């Protein structure tokens, strides 16, 4: 519940950004540069170009949360379906899929995502594509393991003996019983995806400027970290709080599932 409340507050702040601040997140005002937090008209201060930090934080949350959630949906769907097929049919189908999975997981997730985005160029389309190409393997392995157990259960054998078509057995009988673990993992995967998005923004491979995002804000404030600490610290704290909220939600789902 704590995770849900915290995440709901973060999402609410992002959705209500126009109501919480009147400043344009990309509007520059050099005469107002480097105002500290607590300034009369800028609650969290301004950056090197005089842009309001609170405004960029809220609108950056819109971008990062949208990309983070949407970037998990494709790997979740694709990986779950491939894992379902691999676990059910076994044999050479399972062997081929297993070798592909082994090749992908041989590389660290973040390193491979960065390499793919670098090759395709910065932008949300490249981020979605790279995370999908890399992220599906985790869901495939989870669902495949669950299917190997579930297909030996009585309800699965009864469905097979009754002559139901394979697609109906997989989607109607097996999938609802094996998808929970993949869904739980998706909560943690959003955290990993969010960190990847922030890292890509920090490296200049994320959302193209001037659109605000937390990774870009951290990178822009890095050179002023000793004197203008808030420029990097505030978006960094936003990443930590969002990750904490999603991690608590995942833990809560696991606890409920085990009861």
C-alpha positions as CSV (number, residue, x, y, z in Angstrom):
1,X,0.0,0.0,0.0
2,X,2.9,2.4,0.8
3,X,4.3,1.7,-2.7
4,X,0.9,2.3,-4.3
5,X,0.3,5.5,-2.5
6,X,3.8,6.8,-3.3
7,X,3.6,5.9,-6.9
8,X,0.1,7.3,-7.2
9,X,1.4,10.6,-5.8
10,X,4.2,10.7,-8.3
11,X,1.9,9.9,-11.2
12,X,-0.6,12.5,-9.9
13,X,2.1,15.2,-9.8
14,X,3.1,14.4,-13.3
15,X,-0.5,14.5,-14.6
16,X,-1.2,17.7,-12.8
17,X,2.0,19.5,-13.8
18,X,0.2,22.4,-15.5
19,X,-1.7,23.0,-12.3
20,X,1.4,22.8,-10.0
21,X,3.6,25.1,-12.0
22,X,3.0,27.9,-14.5
23,X,6.4,27.8,-16.0
24,X,7.3,26.3,-19.4
25,X,9.9,23.6,-18.9
26,X,11.8,24.6,-22.0
27,X,11.5,28.4,-21.7
28,X,14.9,30.0,-21.0
29,X,15.5,33.1,-18.9
30,X,19.3,33.7,-18.6
31,X,18.8,36.6,-16.1
32,X,17.2,34.1,-13.7
33,X,19.9,31.4,-14.0
34,X,21.1,29.5,-11.0
35,X,18.4,30.7,-8.6
36,X,18.6,28.5,-5.4
37,X,15.7,26.4,-4.1
38,X,13.3,28.4,-2.0
39,X,13.4,31.5,-4.3
40,X,10.2,33.5,-4.3
41,X,9.0,32.4,-7.8
42,X,11.0,29.2,-8.2
43,X,10.4,26.7,-5.4
44,X,13.2,24.3,-6.5
45,X,15.4,26.9,-8.1
46,X,16.5,27.3,-11.8
47,X,19.2,25.7,-13.9
48,X,22.1,27.2,-15.9
49,X,19.6,28.5,-18.6
50,X,17.2,29.9,-16.1
51,X,14.6,27.1,-16.6
52,X,12.4,26.3,-13.6
53,X,13.6,23.0,-12.0
54,X,10.2,22.1,-10.6
55,X,8.6,22.5,-14.0
56,X,11.3,20.4,-15.7
57,X,11.0,17.8,-12.9
58,X,7.2,17.4,-13.3
59,X,7.2,17.4,-17.1
60,X,10.3,15.1,-17.1
61,X,8.3,12.7,-14.9
62,X,5.6,12.5,-17.7
63,X,8.2,11.6,-20.3
64,X,10.2,9.0,-18.2
65,X,7.1,7.3,-16.6
66,X,5.4,7.0,-20.0
67,X,8.4,5.6,-21.7
68,X,9.3,3.4,-18.8
69,X,5.8,1.8,-18.6
70,X,5.3,1.5,-22.4
71,X,8.8,0.0,-22.9
72,X,7.9,-2.8,-20.5
73,X,4.6,-3.8,-22.2
74,X,6.2,-5.1,-25.5
75,X,8.8,-7.3,-23.8
76,X,6.2,-8.6,-21.3
77,X,3.7,-9.6,-24.1
78,X,6.3,-11.0,-26.5
79,X,8.4,-12.8,-23.9
80,X,5.4,-14.3,-22.2
81,X,4.0,-15.7,-25.5
82,X,7.4,-17.1,-26.6
83,X,7.9,-18.7,-23.1
84,X,4.4,-20.2,-23.4
85,X,5.2,-21.8,-26.7
86,X,8.7,-22.9,-25.7
87,X,7.5,-24.6,-22.5
88,X,4.5,-26.3,-24.1
89,X,6.1,-27.7,-27.2
90,X,9.6,-28.5,-25.9
91,X,11.9,-30.4,-28.2
92,X,13.7,-28.5,-31.0
93,X,11.4,-25.5,-30.5
94,X,12.5,-25.1,-26.9
95,X,16.1,-25.8,-27.9
96,X,16.2,-23.0,-30.6
97,X,14.5,-20.5,-28.3
98,X,16.8,-21.5,-25.5
99,X,19.9,-20.8,-27.6
100,X,18.6,-17.3,-28.6
101,X,17.9,-16.5,-24.9
102,X,21.4,-17.6,-23.9
103,X,22.9,-15.3,-26.5
104,X,20.9,-12.3,-25.3
105,X,21.5,-12.8,-21.6
106,X,25.3,-13.3,-22.2
107,X,25.5,-9.5,-22.3
108,X,24.5,-7.2,-19.4
109,X,21.0,-5.6,-20.0
110,X,22.1,-2.0,-19.7
111,X,25.2,-2.4,-21.8
112,X,23.3,-4.1,-24.6
113,X,20.5,-1.5,-24.5
114,X,23.0,1.4,-24.7
115,X,24.8,-0.2,-27.6
116,X,21.6,-0.8,-29.5
117,X,20.3,2.8,-28.9
118,X,23.7,4.2,-29.9
119,X,23.5,2.2,-33.2
120,X,19.9,3.3,-33.9
121,X,20.3,6.8,-32.7
122,X,18.7,8.7,-29.8
123,X,14.9,8.9,-29.4
124,X,11.9,7.2,-27.9
125,X,11.5,4.8,-30.8
126,X,15.1,3.5,-30.4
127,X,14.6,3.1,-26.7
128,X,11.4,1.1,-27.2
129,X,13.0,-1.1,-29.8
130,X,16.2,-1.7,-27.8
131,X,14.4,-2.6,-24.6
132,X,12.1,-4.9,-26.4
133,X,14.9,-6.7,-28.2
134,X,16.7,-7.3,-24.9
135,X,14.0,-7.4,-22.2
136,X,11.8,-10.2,-23.6
137,X,14.2,-13.0,-22.6
138,X,13.5,-12.5,-18.8
139,X,9.8,-13.0,-19.3
140,X,10.4,-15.9,-21.6
141,X,12.4,-17.7,-19.0
142,X,9.9,-17.1,-16.2
143,X,6.9,-18.2,-18.2
144,X,8.7,-21.2,-19.7
145,X,9.6,-22.5,-16.2
146,X,6.0,-22.0,-15.0
147,X,4.6,-23.8,-18.1
148,X,6.9,-26.8,-17.6
149,X,5.3,-27.4,-14.2
150,X,1.7,-26.4,-15.2
151,X,1.4,-28.6,-18.2
152,X,1.8,-31.7,-16.0
153,X,-1.1,-30.6,-13.8
154,X,-4.4,-32.4,-14.1
155,X,-6.3,-29.5,-15.5
156,X,-3.8,-29.2,-18.4
157,X,-3.8,-32.9,-19.1
158,X,-7.6,-32.9,-19.0
159,X,-7.8,-30.0,-21.5
160,X,-5.4,-31.9,-23.8
161,X,-7.3,-35.1,-23.5
162,X,-10.6,-33.4,-24.3
163,X,-9.3,-32.5,-27.7
164,X,-9.3,-28.7,-27.3
165,X,-7.1,-26.9,-29.9
166,X,-3.6,-26.0,-28.7
167,X,-4.1,-22.3,-28.9
168,X,-7.1,-22.5,-26.6
169,X,-5.3,-24.6,-24.1
170,X,-2.4,-22.2,-24.0
171,X,-4.3,-19.0,-23.9
172,X,-7.4,-20.0,-21.9
173,X,-6.1,-22.6,-19.4
174,X,-2.3,-22.2,-19.1
175,X,-1.6,-18.5,-19.5
176,X,-3.8,-17.3,-16.6
177,X,-2.1,-19.7,-14.3
178,X,1.5,-18.9,-15.2
179,X,1.4,-15.2,-15.9
180,X,1.5,-14.0,-12.2
181,X,5.2,-14.3,-11.8
182,X,5.9,-12.5,-15.0
183,X,3.6,-9.7,-13.9
184,X,5.4,-9.4,-10.5
185,X,8.7,-9.3,-12.3
186,X,7.4,-6.5,-14.6
187,X,7.1,-4.2,-11.5
188,X,10.8,-4.6,-10.9
189,X,11.5,-4.5,-14.6
190,X,10.0,-1.0,-14.8
191,X,12.6,0.1,-12.3
192,X,15.4,-1.3,-14.4
193,X,13.9,0.2,-17.5
194,X,13.5,3.6,-15.8
195,X,17.2,3.4,-14.8
196,X,18.1,2.6,-18.4
197,X,16.1,5.6,-19.7
198,X,17.8,7.9,-17.1
199,X,21.2,6.5,-18.0
200,X,20.5,7.0,-21.7
201,X,19.4,10.6,-21.0
202,X,22.6,11.1,-19.0
203,X,24.7,9.9,-21.9
204,X,22.9,12.0,-24.4
205,X,21.1,9.0,-26.0
206,X,17.7,9.5,-24.5
207,X,14.8,11.8,-25.3
208,X,16.2,14.6,-27.6
209,X,16.4,18.1,-26.1
210,X,14.8,20.4,-25.3
211,X,12.2,17.9,-24.0
212,X,13.0,17.5,-20.2
213,X,13.8,14.1,-18.7
214,X,15.4,13.2,-15.4
215,X,18.6,11.7,-17.0
216,X,19.3,14.9,-19.0
217,X,18.7,17.0,-15.9
218,X,21.2,15.0,-13.9
219,X,23.7,15.3,-16.7
220,X,23.2,19.1,-17.1
221,X,23.8,19.6,-13.4
222,X,26.8,17.3,-13.1
223,X,29.4,20.1,-13.8
224,X,27.8,22.3,-11.2
225,X,27.4,19.6,-8.5
226,X,29.7,21.2,-6.0
227,X,28.0,24.6,-6.1
228,X,24.5,24.0,-7.5
229,X,23.9,20.6,-5.9
230,X,20.1,20.7,-6.4
231,X,20.3,20.6,-10.2
232,X,21.4,16.9,-10.1
233,X,20.2,15.9,-6.7
234,X,16.5,16.7,-7.1
235,X,16.0,14.6,-10.3
236,X,18.2,11.9,-8.7
237,X,15.9,11.7,-5.7
238,X,12.9,11.5,-8.0
239,X,14.4,8.4,-9.6
240,X,15.1,6.9,-6.2
241,X,11.6,7.5,-4.9
242,X,10.0,6.1,-8.1
243,X,12.2,3.0,-7.9
244,X,11.3,2.6,-4.2
245,X,7.6,2.8,-4.9
246,X,7.7,0.2,-7.7
247,X,9.9,-2.1,-5.6
248,X,7.4,-1.9,-2.7
249,X,4.5,-2.7,-5.1
250,X,6.4,-5.7,-6.4
251,X,7.1,-7.0,-2.8
252,X,3.5,-6.5,-1.9
253,X,2.3,-8.5,-4.9
254,X,4.7,-11.3,-4.1
255,X,3.5,-11.4,-0.5
256,X,-0.1,-11.6,-1.5
257,X,0.6,-14.3,-4.0
258,X,2.4,-16.5,-1.4
259,X,-0.5,-16.3,1.1
